Amino acid sequence: MSSMLTIRRFETKDAPEIASLIQRNFLEVNIKDYGLEEMERLAQKHTPEEICRIAQQARMYVICEQDKIVGTGSVKHLDGSLTECGLATIFVHPEHQGQGIGRIIIDTLEQDELFLTSTRTEIGASITACQFYEKMGYTYKDHKKALDRHGLYKMEKFRS
């Protein structure tokens, strides 16, 4: 991994590149655990406009190598709660996976004030990513490893 990584908050001009990065993840990575039809539907849904909408409701970060976005993630309050937050839209460029960028994204989100002032953090983890989140200290919500209606595992981490 290059040491030329920078971390910054999302800017509107990032939306097309982030949309492309997420679409590639659905169609090249997550497709191994989910059906083609579902991944094509999710890829089509994640337009630059959708990325901007997500960024308006959360604090979205980007990880860049020189001027190329190689990862993204966001943190937001859960349903108006001031003591619980959620991590979402966590993706690493397919060509940069396995290089520690996912860990950098989680570390960045866990340094955000929303995380630091929350007692519980929740993630909707794909089948593809749940082992990674376990390594990052997340456990299955209510100790139940069950997929929800979106095909995700609810995982959580508590802070005292």
Helices and strands as residue ranges (DSSP letters): E 5-9, G 12-14, H 15-24, I 25-29, G 30-32, H 36-45, H 48-57, E 59-65, E 68-77, E 84-92, G 94-96, H 101-109, H 113-116, E 120-125, H 130-135, E 139-140, G 141-143, E 153-158
